[in-house]
Amino acid sequence: MSLTAPAALDPIALRDLIQRRVSPAPAPHPLRDWRRLSSATSRPVDLADLFDRPPLPAAVLMPIIDRPHGLSVLLTRRASHLPHHAGQISFPGGRLESGDADAAATALRETEEEIGLERRFVSVVGYLPDHLIPISGYRVTPVVSFVAPGFELKADPREVEEAFEVPLGFLLDPANHVPRQREYSGVSVEFIDMPFGPYHIWGATAGMLYTLYRLLRGEGLAA
């Protein structure tokens, strides 16, 4: 079994690899060197440097669904009328609230509220390293989960325009990783986009998927 080509693994081997690679507890420190920035002076800059205040805690669910043809990832398109990130592709989730016991509780609650995915179908596997999102001021904990088939979705039109699935193998194939440069506060940031049909998967969502890809390859892990 080659760890350098996770997209080529069969579903059972891929499930096992995910369970072994993701952290069993929230991992607050970003994956080592997963994203570095460069300014006009080529000085290395960390994403944390772009925050002018402590980031707000949030969590999203990364739902990986067992399908007869293989594993797929459930994503949403945010409603077009929202004031922030309208129409963008995202994972269900949101800001931690006082009643949430932890990041997993936040992700499960928000997922049920946004798309109606009942918790009884969801098994939390672990966590990816937190992702810093300077443009919105959040530090997001991705909660990786396996989802059993048989569920029915009911998207809340106030938040979600649609929910759809993308084969996990597609997202883990480096041939589908498109590097992009974007500017934030005068700093050039290199991102990975993952276009899929009519869906433009980019930003934090693509970043989290790319982090999963790197973890499955064994990158950024302690020796």
N, C-alpha and C positions, 0 to 999 in steps of 0.2 A: 504494500500500500504506500503510494507516494504522497508525502505531505506537501510536496511542491506543486501539486496539481489537484487541489481539493475539488475542483469542478468535475474531475473525471471519476470521483469515487461513487460507488453505488450508494443508494439511500441509507442502508443499514450502517455502512462504514462511515458515511458522512454524519449521521446522527451520533455515532459513537465519538467521532473526532470532535464534534461541537461540544458534547458533554465533557470531554476531557480538557478542551482548550479554554472555555469560558470560565470566568472566576465564580466560585460558589458564593462569594459575598461581594457586595458593591466594591468596585475598584476605583477609588477617587482620583488616582493619578493617571493622566492620559498615557496611552501606549507610547513607550519610549520612541521619540523621534517620528511619531506617526504623522505629524504635520509641522513643518518648519516654515517660517516666513522669511522673506528677504526684502529689505528696504533698498532705497537708491544707493546706499553706501555698502550694500551687501552684508550688513550686520545681521547676524541671526537674531530673530525676534520670536518670542513665545506668544501663543495666543493670549495667555493671561495678561500680557503687556497691553492689550487693546481694551481692557476693562478699566473704567474709571471708578468703579465701585464693586464690592463683592458680588459675584454672580449669584443669581437666584436659583435654588434647587428645583429641578424638574425631572421627570422620568417619562420614558416612552416604552411601549411594548414592541419587541421585534417578534412577531408571530410567525413561526415556521410550521407549515401545515403538511401533514402526512397525506399524500395523494397516491392513488394506485400507480401513477406514472412517475412518481418521485416527489421530492420535497419542493414546496413553493413558499414564497414569502408574501404575506398579506400587507398591502399598502393602501393608503387612502389619498384621495385628492381633496384638498381643503376647499371649502365653499368659496365661490368667486366673490361673494359680497363681504367677506371678512376684512377688517381694516388692516390686518397684518398677515403677510404670507398667503394672500388669497390665491387659490388655484394651485398651490404648490403640492408636490408629492411629499407625503410624510408618513411616519408611524403614528398610531394613536397614542396620545399621552398628553401631559400637561404639567402644570406647576404643583409641587407638593403642597397639600393643605394640612391644616392643624390636626384633622382627624385621621390622617394617613399614618399607619404604623411605620412604613418604610417606603423605599422606592418602588418595590414590587406592588405594594398596596395602591400606590398612586397610579402606576401603569395599568393595573387591572381595573381600577375604578374608572379611569378615563376611557379605557377601551370599551367598557360596557356602556358608558354614557354616549360615546361617539358613534359606535357602530353596532352596539347590541350584542357583542360577542360575550356569551355567558362564561363565567369563571370556571364552571365545571368542565369545560372543554379544554382549559388551558393548564399546562404544567410548566411552571417556571424552572428553567434549566440553570440559569446563572446570569452573569452580568458582563457587559463589555466595559472597558475603561470609560470614565466620564468624558463627555464631549463639551468643550467650551464653545459657546455661540455668541461672539461679541455683538453682532448686529441686534440681537434681542435681549442680551444681558443674562442668559441662562447658562447654567452648568447642568447638562442633561445626562442622566443615568440610563443607558439602554438595558432593558430587561429582556433577555433572550428566553423564548418559550417555545415549546412544542404544542401544537394545537391538533386535537383529534377531530377527524371529519364528522359530519352530522349536524353541525351548528347551522343556525340561520342568522343572517345579519340584518340589522335594521338601522341604517345610517340616520343620524340626526341631521336633517337638512340645514339646521342653523350652523353646523360646524363642518359637515362632510358632504361633498358633492357625489362621491362614489368611492367604493372599495373594490380593489382588484388584486389579482395574484400575479407574481412573476416567478418563473422557475428559479430555484436557488442556484442551479448549475449555471444559468445565464449570468447571474450576478457575481459568481465566483470565477468566471472566465476572464482572465486579463485582457482578452481580445475585445471585451466590451467595456473596458475602463478607459475613458477618454480624459486626458489631462487638460485642465483649463486654468487660466490665470485670471484672477479678479482682484480689484483694488478695494482695500478697506483702510480708511484714515491714512491715505498716502502710502500704504504698505501693500506690496504685491503678494498675493496668497495663491499658492498652487492647490487646486482641488481636483478631485476625480468625479467626472460625471458618468452616469450609466444610462444612456438613452435606451428605451425599450418601447418599440412601436410608437404610438402617439404620446407616450409618457416620457417626460424629461425628468429623470431622477438625478438630483443634484444637491448641493449644499450639505446640510447636516445629515440628511437621510442617506445620501450617497457616501458621506464620510463614515457613518456608522457601518454601513455594509462593507466598505473598504477595510475598516478596522477588523471586522469579522474575517474577511479574506486573509488579511495579514496574520491574524492570530492562528488561523487554520494552517497557514504555511509555516508557523513556528517563529515568525518575526516578532521582535520586541519583547520576547519572553526571557525571563532569567535563565541563565545557563544551569 
